[in-house]
C-alpha cells in the first residue's frame, strides 16, 4: 500500500475525487464503438492517449497525488459491469432498463441496468484501469471505486429475484467491493476512495424515482460499513468516502437536500477520510458546524480527516488561490487542522458522454479543470502556511512513493 504521506508538498492534504472531463475525441470514440464503427482495441487506444495527457497535466499542476481522470471508464458507477453507458458489453445476469440512479435538476436522467439472476460478479475492477495507467505516473496515484450502496440498486426495489435472494446478492456484492479495493492497493494505489453520491440522494424522496423515497440511507450506511469494516485500522487510514449532490452535464441531483439529513449518518462509517462537497454550498457555516460535531477523532482506531471541496466542478469560473486559501483557513475554526484537507466538490465529469453545457464544450471544461486543480494545490499550500502547518517534502519519486 506504499508509504505516501498525504501532507507531502502542501502540509494540509489535498486530493482529487477522480474523474476529469473526457476530450471530445474520447466521447466520439465511445459513440463510434457503440455503433460498431470501431473496435474495442481502437477505443482503448483513444482512451490511453487521454490517460497519458491526464496524468502529465495532472502532475504539472503540482498536485502531490493524481488520478488518471477515469478516462478508461464509461461511468464512475458502472465501470465494473459494462463497457459503455449505452450498455455495450454488459456483465452476465444484467439487462437494460433498471432503476434510475438519478434524475438531475435540468431534467435529464441516468439509468442503471437490472439484475436478472445470480451470482453477481464484476467483469472489470478499478485495478484493471490503474495497472494500465500507473506506469505513466511519476507521482503517487489515488483510485476511486464505486460503493456497494450504488450497485445495490441493480436489485429490484421490492421484488425478489427467483433463485437469488437479496441476502445472497448482498453477500456477493460486498465480496466484490472488498476485492475492488484490495486489488486497487495491490496495483499501486496510494489511496482509495469510495464514491457515495447516492447517500445524499437517498433522502430526497423524488416521486419520479421511487428508490429515493424508500428510506434507503440507513441501509446504504450498513452495506458500506460491511465493506469498510473488513479492513484494519492501518488500511482504513487510506480508505476514503466521497459525498456530493451529483455532477453530470453541469447539473446536480440533490443539492436541495439539507446536509443535516446526511452528515450525521455519514460519519458513522469507519473510513479514514471523507471527500465532502462544500464549495457550492450556499450556507457554509452550518455545514462546518455539522462536520465539527459529527466527525470523529477515533473511528474504531482511525481519525476521520475531512477533505472539503474548494472548487465548484460544474462551474467554469476558476476559484482564485486566495479564495481557496481563505475557505480552508476559515474551516480550521471548526475542524482541527490536523484533520482538515481539501478536494474538488465532485469528480469533474463522472460519465463518459458529457456535453458540459455551462462550459461550452468538454474540451474547454478539461482546460478549466486543470486550472482549478492547480489553484486548489497552491491555495491549500498557502492555507497551511497561514495555519502554521509543516509542509513535508516528498521523499523519492514514482507511483509507489
MIVO-688073 format. One record per residue (C-alpha): residue number from 1; residue in three letters; z negated, y, x. Coordinates in Angstrom, 1 decimal, decimal comma. Layout:
N
<node NUM; 'ALA'; <Z; Y; X>>
...
***
This chain:
401
<node 1; 'UNK'; <0,0; 0,0; 0,0>>
<node 2; 'UNK'; <0,0; 2,3; 3,0>>
<node 3; 'UNK'; <-2,4; 5,0; 4,2>>
<node 4; 'UNK'; <-0,8; 8,1; 2,6>>
<node 5; 'UNK'; <-3,3; 10,9; 2,2>>
<node 6; 'UNK'; <-2,2; 12,9; -0,9>>
<node 7; 'UNK'; <-3,8; 16,1; 0,7>>
<node 8; 'UNK'; <-1,2; 15,9; 3,5>>
<node 9; 'UNK'; <0,6; 19,2; 4,1>>
<node 10; 'UNK'; <-0,8; 21,0; 1,1>>
<node 11; 'UNK'; <-4,6; 20,5; 1,0>>
<node 12; 'UNK'; <-4,6; 20,2; -2,7>>
<node 13; 'UNK'; <-2,5; 17,2; -3,7>>
<node 14; 'UNK'; <0,9; 17,7; -5,2>>
<node 15; 'UNK'; <3,3; 15,1; -6,6>>
<node 16; 'UNK'; <6,4; 14,8; -8,8>>
<node 17; 'UNK'; <6,3; 13,0; -12,1>>
<node 18; 'UNK'; <9,5; 11,1; -11,4>>
<node 19; 'UNK'; <12,9; 12,0; -12,8>>
<node 20; 'UNK'; <15,4; 14,6; -11,8>>
<node 21; 'UNK'; <18,5; 15,7; -13,8>>
<node 22; 'UNK'; <21,4; 13,3; -13,2>>
<node 23; 'UNK'; <24,6; 15,1; -12,0>>
<node 24; 'UNK'; <27,5; 15,3; -14,4>>
<node 25; 'UNK'; <29,2; 12,7; -12,2>>
<node 26; 'UNK'; <26,4; 10,2; -12,8>>
<node 27; 'UNK'; <26,4; 10,9; -16,6>>
<node 28; 'UNK'; <30,1; 10,3; -16,8>>
<node 29; 'UNK'; <29,8; 7,1; -14,8>>
<node 30; 'UNK'; <27,3; 5,8; -17,4>>
<node 31; 'UNK'; <29,7; 6,6; -20,2>>
<node 32; 'UNK'; <32,6; 5,0; -18,4>>
<node 33; 'UNK'; <30,5; 1,9; -17,8>>
<node 34; 'UNK'; <29,6; 1,6; -21,4>>
<node 35; 'UNK'; <33,3; 2,0; -22,3>>
<node 36; 'UNK'; <34,2; -0,8; -19,9>>
<node 37; 'UNK'; <36,3; 1,6; -17,7>>
<node 38; 'UNK'; <34,3; 1,0; -14,5>>
<node 39; 'UNK'; <32,4; -2,0; -13,1>>
<node 40; 'UNK'; <28,7; -2,2; -12,6>>
<node 41; 'UNK'; <29,3; -2,0; -8,8>>
<node 42; 'UNK'; <31,2; 1,2; -9,3>>
<node 43; 'UNK'; <28,4; 2,6; -11,4>>
<node 44; 'UNK'; <25,8; 1,7; -8,8>>
<node 45; 'UNK'; <27,9; 3,4; -6,1>>
<node 46; 'UNK'; <27,7; 6,7; -8,0>>
<node 47; 'UNK'; <24,0; 6,2; -8,6>>
<node 48; 'UNK'; <23,4; 5,5; -4,9>>
<node 49; 'UNK'; <25,2; 8,8; -4,0>>
<node 50; 'UNK'; <22,9; 10,7; -6,4>>
<node 51; 'UNK'; <19,8; 8,9; -4,9>>
<node 52; 'UNK'; <20,8; 9,9; -1,4>>
<node 53; 'UNK'; <21,2; 13,5; -2,5>>
<node 54; 'UNK'; <17,9; 13,5; -4,5>>
<node 55; 'UNK'; <15,9; 12,2; -1,5>>
<node 56; 'UNK'; <17,5; 14,6; 1,0>>
<node 57; 'UNK'; <17,0; 17,6; -1,2>>
<node 58; 'UNK'; <13,5; 16,5; -2,3>>
<node 59; 'UNK'; <12,4; 16,3; 1,4>>
<node 60; 'UNK'; <14,0; 19,7; 2,1>>
<node 61; 'UNK'; <11,6; 21,2; -0,5>>
<node 62; 'UNK'; <8,7; 20,5; 1,9>>
<node 63; 'UNK'; <7,1; 18,1; -0,6>>
<node 64; 'UNK'; <4,7; 15,6; 1,1>>
<node 65; 'UNK'; <5,8; 12,8; -1,3>>
<node 66; 'UNK'; <9,0; 12,4; -3,2>>
<node 67; 'UNK'; <10,8; 10,1; -5,7>>
<node 68; 'UNK'; <14,4; 9,0; -6,0>>
<node 69; 'UNK'; <14,7; 11,0; -9,2>>
<node 70; 'UNK'; <15,2; 7,8; -11,3>>
<node 71; 'UNK'; <19,0; 8,2; -10,7>>
<node 72; 'UNK'; <19,4; 4,4; -11,0>>
<node 73; 'UNK'; <17,7; 4,3; -14,4>>
<node 74; 'UNK'; <19,2; 4,9; -17,8>>
<node 75; 'UNK'; <15,7; 5,7; -19,1>>
<node 76; 'UNK'; <12,2; 6,0; -17,9>>
<node 77; 'UNK'; <11,2; 3,9; -20,9>>
<node 78; 'UNK'; <13,8; 1,1; -20,9>>
<node 79; 'UNK'; <14,7; 0,5; -17,3>>
<node 80; 'UNK'; <13,1; -3,0; -17,4>>
<node 81; 'UNK'; <15,1; -4,2; -20,4>>
<node 82; 'UNK'; <18,6; -2,6; -20,5>>
<node 83; 'UNK'; <21,3; -1,3; -18,2>>
<node 84; 'UNK'; <22,2; 1,8; -20,3>>
<node 85; 'UNK'; <20,9; 3,9; -23,2>>
<node 86; 'UNK'; <23,8; 2,6; -25,3>>
<node 87; 'UNK'; <22,3; -0,9; -24,9>>
<node 88; 'UNK'; <24,8; -2,4; -22,4>>
<node 89; 'UNK'; <23,0; -5,3; -20,6>>
<node 90; 'UNK'; <20,0; -5,8; -23,0>>
<node 91; 'UNK'; <17,5; -8,3; -21,9>>
<node 92; 'UNK'; <17,1; -11,6; -23,7>>
<node 93; 'UNK'; <15,4; -11,6; -27,1>>
<node 94; 'UNK'; <16,3; -8,0; -27,7>>
<node 95; 'UNK'; <18,8; -6,4; -30,1>>
<node 96; 'UNK'; <19,6; -2,8; -31,0>>
<node 97; 'UNK'; <18,1; -0,9; -34,0>>
<node 98; 'UNK'; <14,4; -0,9; -33,2>>
<node 99; 'UNK'; <11,9; 1,8; -33,9>>
<node 100; 'UNK'; <12,4; 5,4; -32,9>>
<node 101; 'UNK'; <10,5; 6,2; -29,7>>
<node 102; 'UNK'; <10,6; 9,8; -30,7>>
<node 103; 'UNK'; <12,2; 12,4; -32,9>>
<node 104; 'UNK'; <12,4; 15,7; -30,9>>
<node 105; 'UNK'; <11,8; 19,2; -32,1>>
<node 106; 'UNK'; <15,5; 20,0; -32,0>>
<node 107; 'UNK'; <16,2; 17,1; -34,4>>
<node 108; 'UNK'; <17,7; 14,5; -32,1>>
<node 109; 'UNK'; <16,0; 11,1; -31,5>>
<node 110; 'UNK'; <15,7; 8,3; -29,1>>
<node 111; 'UNK'; <15,6; 4,7; -30,4>>
<node 112; 'UNK'; <14,2; 1,6; -28,8>>
<node 113; 'UNK'; <15,7; -1,9; -29,0>>
<node 114; 'UNK'; <14,0; -4,5; -31,3>>
<node 115; 'UNK'; <12,3; -7,7; -30,1>>
<node 116; 'UNK'; <13,5; -10,9; -31,9>>
<node 117; 'UNK'; <11,6; -13,6; -30,2>>
<node 118; 'UNK'; <9,7; -14,6; -27,1>>
<node 119; 'UNK'; <8,9; -14,8; -24,3>>
<node 120; 'UNK'; <9,1; -11,2; -23,4>>
<node 121; 'UNK'; <10,3; -10,7; -19,8>>
<node 122; 'UNK'; <11,6; -7,8; -17,7>>
<node 123; 'UNK'; <15,1; -8,1; -16,5>>
<node 124; 'UNK'; <14,5; -5,5; -13,8>>
<node 125; 'UNK'; <11,5; -3,9; -12,1>>
<node 126; 'UNK'; <10,8; -0,5; -10,7>>
<node 127; 'UNK'; <10,6; -2,1; -7,3>>
<node 128; 'UNK'; <14,3; -3,1; -7,5>>
<node 129; 'UNK'; <15,3; 0,5; -7,5>>
<node 130; 'UNK'; <12,6; 1,6; -5,0>>
<node 131; 'UNK'; <13,7; -1,1; -2,5>>
<node 132; 'UNK'; <17,2; 0,3; -2,5>>
<node 133; 'UNK'; <16,1; 4,0; -2,3>>
<node 134; 'UNK'; <13,2; 3,9; 0,2>>
<node 135; 'UNK'; <15,5; 3,2; 3,2>>
<node 136; 'UNK'; <16,9; 6,7; 2,8>>
<node 137; 'UNK'; <13,5; 8,4; 2,9>>
<node 138; 'UNK'; <11,6; 9,8; 5,9>>
<node 139; 'UNK'; <8,6; 10,8; 3,7>>
<node 140; 'UNK'; <6,3; 8,7; 1,5>>
<node 141; 'UNK'; <7,7; 7,8; -1,9>>
<node 142; 'UNK'; <6,0; 7,5; -5,3>>
<node 143; 'UNK'; <7,2; 5,3; -8,1>>
<node 144; 'UNK'; <6,8; 5,8; -11,8>>
<node 145; 'UNK'; <6,6; 2,8; -14,1>>
<node 146; 'UNK'; <6,6; 2,6; -17,9>>
<node 147; 'UNK'; <3,3; 2,0; -19,7>>
<node 148; 'UNK'; <2,8; -1,2; -21,8>>
<node 149; 'UNK'; <2,0; 1,1; -24,8>>
<node 150; 'UNK'; <5,6; 2,2; -24,9>>
<node 151; 'UNK'; <7,1; -1,2; -24,7>>
<node 152; 'UNK'; <4,6; -2,4; -27,4>>
<node 153; 'UNK'; <6,8; -0,5; -29,8>>
<node 154; 'UNK'; <9,5; -3,2; -29,3>>
<node 155; 'UNK'; <7,5; -5,5; -31,5>>
<node 156; 'UNK'; <7,8; -4,8; -35,3>>
<node 157; 'UNK'; <5,2; -2,3; -36,6>>
<node 158; 'UNK'; <3,8; -4,5; -39,3>>
<node 159; 'UNK'; <5,7; -7,8; -39,4>>
<node 160; 'UNK'; <5,1; -10,8; -37,1>>
<node 161; 'UNK'; <8,0; -12,5; -35,3>>
<node 162; 'UNK'; <8,1; -16,1; -36,3>>
<node 163; 'UNK'; <7,0; -18,4; -33,4>>
<node 164; 'UNK'; <5,9; -15,4; -31,3>>
<node 165; 'UNK'; <2,7; -13,7; -32,3>>
<node 166; 'UNK'; <1,8; -10,2; -31,4>>
<node 167; 'UNK'; <-1,0; -11,6; -29,2>>
<node 168; 'UNK'; <1,4; -13,7; -27,2>>
<node 169; 'UNK'; <3,7; -10,8; -26,8>>
<node 170; 'UNK'; <0,9; -8,5; -25,6>>
<node 171; 'UNK'; <-0,2; -11,1; -23,0>>
<node 172; 'UNK'; <3,4; -11,4; -21,7>>
<node 173; 'UNK'; <3,7; -7,6; -21,7>>
<node 174; 'UNK'; <0,5; -6,9; -19,8>>
<node 175; 'UNK'; <1,5; -9,5; -17,2>>
<node 176; 'UNK'; <4,9; -7,9; -16,7>>
<node 177; 'UNK'; <3,5; -4,4; -16,4>>
<node 178; 'UNK'; <1,0; -5,5; -13,8>>
<node 179; 'UNK'; <3,8; -7,2; -11,9>>
<node 180; 'UNK'; <5,8; -4,0; -12,1>>
<node 181; 'UNK'; <3,0; -2,0; -10,4>>
<node 182; 'UNK'; <2,2; -4,6; -7,8>>
<node 183; 'UNK'; <5,8; -5,1; -6,8>>
<node 184; 'UNK'; <6,3; -1,3; -6,5>>
<node 185; 'UNK'; <3,4; -1,2; -4,0>>
<node 186; 'UNK'; <4,9; -4,2; -2,2>>
<node 187; 'UNK'; <8,2; -2,4; -2,0>>
<node 188; 'UNK'; <6,5; 0,5; -0,2>>
<node 189; 'UNK'; <5,4; 3,0; -2,9>>
<node 190; 'UNK'; <2,5; 5,1; -1,7>>
<node 191; 'UNK'; <1,5; 6,0; -5,2>>
<node 192; 'UNK'; <2,4; 4,5; -8,7>>
<node 193; 'UNK'; <2,1; 6,5; -11,9>>
<node 194; 'UNK'; <2,3; 5,1; -15,4>>
<node 195; 'UNK'; <4,4; 7,1; -17,9>>
<node 196; 'UNK'; <2,3; 7,5; -21,2>>
<node 197; 'UNK'; <4,2; 10,2; -23,1>>
<node 198; 'UNK'; <3,7; 8,3; -26,3>>
<node 199; 'UNK'; <0,0; 9,0; -26,1>>
<node 200; 'UNK'; <0,2; 12,5; -27,5>>
<node 201; 'UNK'; <2,9; 11,5; -29,9>>
<node 202; 'UNK'; <0,7; 8,8; -31,4>>
<node 203; 'UNK'; <-1,5; 11,5; -33,0>>
<node 204; 'UNK'; <1,4; 13,4; -34,6>>
<node 205; 'UNK'; <1,9; 11,4; -37,8>>
<node 206; 'UNK'; <5,6; 12,3; -38,2>>
<node 207; 'UNK'; <6,7; 10,9; -41,7>>
<node 208; 'UNK'; <10,2; 10,3; -40,3>>
<node 209; 'UNK'; <8,7; 8,0; -37,6>>
<node 210; 'UNK'; <6,2; 5,5; -39,1>>
<node 211; 'UNK'; <4,5; 4,3; -36,0>>
<node 212; 'UNK'; <3,3; 7,8; -35,2>>
<node 213; 'UNK'; <1,1; 7,7; -38,3>>
<node 214; 'UNK'; <-0,3; 4,3; -37,7>>
<node 215; 'UNK'; <-3,4; 5,3; -35,7>>
<node 216; 'UNK'; <-2,0; 3,7; -32,5>>
<node 217; 'UNK'; <-3,8; 5,8; -29,9>>
<node 218; 'UNK'; <-6,9; 3,6; -29,5>>
<node 219; 'UNK'; <-4,6; 0,5; -29,4>>
<node 220; 'UNK'; <-2,5; 2,2; -26,7>>
<node 221; 'UNK'; <-5,5; 3,0; -24,6>>
<node 222; 'UNK'; <-6,9; -0,5; -24,9>>
<node 223; 'UNK'; <-3,5; -2,0; -23,9>>
<node 224; 'UNK'; <-3,0; 0,3; -20,9>>
<node 225; 'UNK'; <-6,6; -0,4; -19,9>>
<node 226; 'UNK'; <-5,8; -4,1; -19,8>>
<node 227; 'UNK'; <-3,3; -3,4; -17,1>>
<node 228; 'UNK'; <-5,2; -0,8; -15,1>>
<node 229; 'UNK'; <-8,4; -2,8; -15,1>>
<node 230; 'UNK'; <-6,7; -5,7; -13,3>>
<node 231; 'UNK'; <-6,7; -3,6; -10,2>>
<node 232; 'UNK'; <-9,5; -2,9; -7,7>>
<node 233; 'UNK'; <-11,1; 0,5; -7,3>>
<node 234; 'UNK'; <-9,2; 0,8; -3,9>>
<node 235; 'UNK'; <-5,9; 0,1; -5,7>>
<node 236; 'UNK'; <-6,7; 2,4; -8,7>>
<node 237; 'UNK'; <-7,2; 5,4; -6,5>>
<node 238; 'UNK'; <-3,4; 5,2; -6,0>>
<node 239; 'UNK'; <-2,5; 4,5; -9,7>>
<node 240; 'UNK'; <-2,0; 7,4; -12,0>>
<node 241; 'UNK'; <-1,2; 8,1; -15,7>>
<node 242; 'UNK'; <1,2; 10,8; -16,9>>
<node 243; 'UNK'; <1,0; 12,5; -20,2>>
<node 244; 'UNK'; <3,3; 15,1; -21,7>>
<node 245; 'UNK'; <4,8; 16,2; -25,1>>
<node 246; 'UNK'; <8,2; 14,8; -24,1>>
<node 247; 'UNK'; <11,2; 16,2; -22,3>>
<node 248; 'UNK'; <14,8; 15,5; -23,4>>
<node 249; 'UNK'; <17,7; 17,8; -23,8>>
<node 250; 'UNK'; <15,3; 20,6; -23,0>>
<node 251; 'UNK'; <13,3; 19,7; -26,2>>
<node 252; 'UNK'; <9,8; 18,2; -26,8>>
<node 253; 'UNK'; <8,4; 15,7; -29,3>>
<node 254; 'UNK'; <4,7; 16,5; -29,7>>
<node 255; 'UNK'; <3,9; 19,9; -28,2>>
<node 256; 'UNK'; <2,5; 20,9; -31,6>>
<node 257; 'UNK'; <-0,2; 18,2; -31,4>>
<node 258; 'UNK'; <-3,6; 19,5; -30,2>>
<node 259; 'UNK'; <-4,5; 18,2; -26,8>>
<node 260; 'UNK'; <-8,0; 17,6; -28,2>>
<node 261; 'UNK'; <-6,5; 14,7; -30,1>>
<node 262; 'UNK'; <-5,6; 13,0; -26,8>>
<node 263; 'UNK'; <-7,5; 14,1; -23,8>>
<node 264; 'UNK'; <-11,0; 12,6; -24,7>>
<node 265; 'UNK'; <-9,4; 9,2; -25,1>>
<node 266; 'UNK'; <-7,0; 9,6; -22,1>>
<node 267; 'UNK'; <-9,8; 9,8; -19,6>>
<node 268; 'UNK'; <-11,2; 6,5; -20,9>>
<node 269; 'UNK'; <-8,5; 4,9; -18,7>>
<node 270; 'UNK'; <-10,0; 3,9; -15,3>>
<node 271; 'UNK'; <-7,0; 5,4; -13,4>>
<node 272; 'UNK'; <-7,5; 7,2; -10,1>>
<node 273; 'UNK'; <-5,4; 10,2; -11,1>>
<node 274; 'UNK'; <-3,7; 11,9; -14,1>>
<node 275; 'UNK'; <-0,5; 14,0; -14,2>>
<node 276; 'UNK'; <-1,1; 16,3; -17,1>>
<node 277; 'UNK'; <1,5; 18,7; -18,7>>
<node 278; 'UNK'; <-0,1; 22,1; -18,5>>
<node 279; 'UNK'; <2,2; 25,0; -17,6>>
<node 280; 'UNK'; <3,9; 25,1; -21,0>>
<node 281; 'UNK'; <0,6; 25,0; -23,0>>
<node 282; 'UNK'; <0,1; 28,3; -24,8>>
<node 283; 'UNK'; <-3,7; 28,1; -24,8>>
<node 284; 'UNK'; <-4,6; 27,0; -21,3>>
<node 285; 'UNK'; <-8,4; 27,6; -21,1>>
<node 286; 'UNK'; <-9,3; 25,2; -23,9>>
<node 287; 'UNK'; <-7,3; 22,5; -22,1>>
<node 288; 'UNK'; <-9,0; 23,2; -18,8>>
<node 289; 'UNK'; <-12,4; 23,0; -20,6>>
<node 290; 'UNK'; <-11,5; 19,6; -22,1>>
<node 291; 'UNK'; <-10,4; 18,3; -18,7>>
<node 292; 'UNK'; <-13,7; 19,6; -17,2>>
<node 293; 'UNK'; <-15,7; 17,9; -20,0>>
<node 294; 'UNK'; <-13,9; 14,5; -20,2>>
<node 295; 'UNK'; <-12,5; 13,7; -16,7>>
<node 296; 'UNK'; <-14,9; 11,5; -14,8>>
<node 297; 'UNK'; <-16,3; 11,7; -11,3>>
<node 298; 'UNK'; <-16,8; 8,0; -11,5>>
<node 299; 'UNK'; <-14,3; 5,9; -13,5>>
<node 300; 'UNK'; <-15,5; 2,4; -12,6>>
<node 301; 'UNK'; <-15,6; 3,3; -8,9>>
<node 302; 'UNK'; <-12,9; 5,9; -8,6>>
<node 303; 'UNK'; <-13,0; 9,7; -9,1>>
<node 304; 'UNK'; <-10,4; 10,9; -11,6>>
<node 305; 'UNK'; <-8,1; 13,5; -9,9>>
<node 306; 'UNK'; <-6,3; 15,9; -12,3>>
<node 307; 'UNK'; <-2,8; 17,0; -11,4>>
<node 308; 'UNK'; <-1,9; 19,9; -13,6>>
<node 309; 'UNK'; <1,7; 20,7; -14,5>>
<node 310; 'UNK'; <2,5; 24,1; -12,9>>
<node 311; 'UNK'; <6,3; 24,2; -13,7>>
<node 312; 'UNK'; <7,9; 24,0; -17,1>>
<node 313; 'UNK'; <10,6; 21,4; -16,8>>
<node 314; 'UNK'; <12,5; 22,3; -19,9>>
<node 315; 'UNK'; <12,9; 25,9; -18,9>>
<node 316; 'UNK'; <15,4; 27,3; -16,4>>
<node 317; 'UNK'; <13,0; 30,1; -15,4>>
<node 318; 'UNK'; <11,7; 29,3; -11,9>>
<node 319; 'UNK'; <8,0; 30,0; -11,6>>
<node 320; 'UNK'; <7,1; 32,1; -8,6>>
<node 321; 'UNK'; <4,9; 30,8; -5,7>>
<node 322; 'UNK'; <2,3; 33,4; -6,6>>
<node 323; 'UNK'; <2,3; 32,4; -10,2>>
<node 324; 'UNK'; <1,7; 28,7; -9,3>>
<node 325; 'UNK'; <-1,0; 29,6; -6,8>>
<node 326; 'UNK'; <-2,8; 31,8; -9,4>>
<node 327; 'UNK'; <-2,7; 29,0; -12,0>>
<node 328; 'UNK'; <-4,2; 26,5; -9,6>>
<node 329; 'UNK'; <-6,9; 28,9; -8,4>>
<node 330; 'UNK'; <-7,9; 29,6; -12,0>>
<node 331; 'UNK'; <-8,0; 25,9; -12,8>>
<node 332; 'UNK'; <-10,5; 25,4; -10,0>>
<node 333; 'UNK'; <-13,0; 27,4; -12,1>>
<node 334; 'UNK'; <-13,1; 24,4; -14,4>>
<node 335; 'UNK'; <-12,1; 21,4; -12,2>>
<node 336; 'UNK'; <-13,8; 20,6; -8,9>>
<node 337; 'UNK'; <-11,3; 21,5; -6,2>>
<node 338; 'UNK'; <-11,7; 18,0; -4,6>>
<node 339; 'UNK'; <-10,4; 16,6; -7,9>>
<node 340; 'UNK'; <-7,6; 19,1; -8,5>>
<node 341; 'UNK'; <-3,9; 18,6; -7,9>>
<node 342; 'UNK'; <-0,5; 19,9; -9,1>>
<node 343; 'UNK'; <2,6; 18,4; -10,5>>
<node 344; 'UNK'; <5,5; 19,3; -12,8>>
<node 345; 'UNK'; <4,9; 19,3; -16,6>>
<node 346; 'UNK'; <7,1; 16,2; -17,0>>
<node 347; 'UNK'; <10,0; 14,4; -15,5>>
<node 348; 'UNK'; <12,9; 16,8; -15,3>>
<node 349; 'UNK'; <15,3; 14,5; -17,2>>
<node 350; 'UNK'; <13,8; 11,2; -18,3>>
<node 351; 'UNK'; <17,1; 10,0; -19,9>>
<node 352; 'UNK'; <20,4; 9,4; -18,1>>
<node 353; 'UNK'; <22,5; 11,3; -20,6>>
<node 354; 'UNK'; <21,0; 14,8; -20,9>>
<node 355; 'UNK'; <23,1; 17,9; -21,5>>
<node 356; 'UNK'; <20,3; 20,3; -20,6>>
<node 357; 'UNK'; <21,3; 22,9; -23,1>>
<node 358; 'UNK'; <18,8; 25,6; -22,1>>
<node 359; 'UNK'; <20,2; 25,4; -18,6>>
<node 360; 'UNK'; <23,9; 25,3; -19,5>>
<node 361; 'UNK'; <24,6; 22,1; -17,6>>
<node 362; 'UNK'; <22,8; 19,2; -15,9>>
<node 363; 'UNK'; <24,2; 20,3; -12,5>>
<node 364; 'UNK'; <22,6; 23,7; -12,8>>
<node 365; 'UNK'; <19,4; 22,1; -14,1>>
<node 366; 'UNK'; <19,3; 20,0; -11,0>>
<node 367; 'UNK'; <19,5; 23,1; -8,8>>
<node 368; 'UNK'; <16,7; 24,7; -10,8>>
<node 369; 'UNK'; <14,5; 21,6; -10,5>>
<node 370; 'UNK'; <14,6; 21,6; -6,7>>
<node 371; 'UNK'; <13,8; 25,4; -6,7>>
<node 372; 'UNK'; <10,8; 24,7; -8,9>>
<node 373; 'UNK'; <9,6; 21,8; -6,7>>
<node 374; 'UNK'; <9,8; 23,9; -3,6>>
<node 375; 'UNK'; <7,8; 26,7; -5,2>>
<node 376; 'UNK'; <5,3; 24,1; -6,5>>
<node 377; 'UNK'; <4,7; 22,8; -3,0>>
<node 378; 'UNK'; <4,3; 26,3; -1,5>>
<node 379; 'UNK'; <2,2; 27,6; -4,4>>
<node 380; 'UNK'; <-0,1; 24,6; -4,0>>
<node 381; 'UNK'; <-0,5; 25,2; -0,3>>
<node 382; 'UNK'; <-1,3; 28,8; -0,9>>
<node 383; 'UNK'; <-3,9; 27,9; -3,5>>
<node 384; 'UNK'; <-5,5; 25,5; -1,1>>
<node 385; 'UNK'; <-5,9; 28,3; 1,5>>
<node 386; 'UNK'; <-7,4; 30,6; -1,1>>
<node 387; 'UNK'; <-9,9; 28,0; -2,2>>
<node 388; 'UNK'; <-10,8; 27,0; 1,4>>
<node 389; 'UNK'; <-9,4; 23,5; 1,2>>
<node 390; 'UNK'; <-8,4; 22,0; 4,5>>
<node 391; 'UNK'; <-4,8; 21,0; 4,9>>
<node 392; 'UNK'; <-4,3; 17,7; 6,8>>
<node 393; 'UNK'; <-1,3; 17,3; 9,0>>
<node 394; 'UNK'; <1,0; 14,3; 8,4>>
<node 395; 'UNK'; <0,5; 11,5; 11,0>>
<node 396; 'UNK'; <3,8; 9,9; 11,9>>
<node 397; 'UNK'; <6,8; 9,7; 9,6>>
<node 398; 'UNK'; <8,5; 7,2; 7,4>>
<node 399; 'UNK'; <8,1; 5,9; 3,9>>
<node 400; 'UNK'; <5,0; 3,8; 4,7>>
<node 401; 'UNK'; <3,0; 6,6; 6,3>>
***
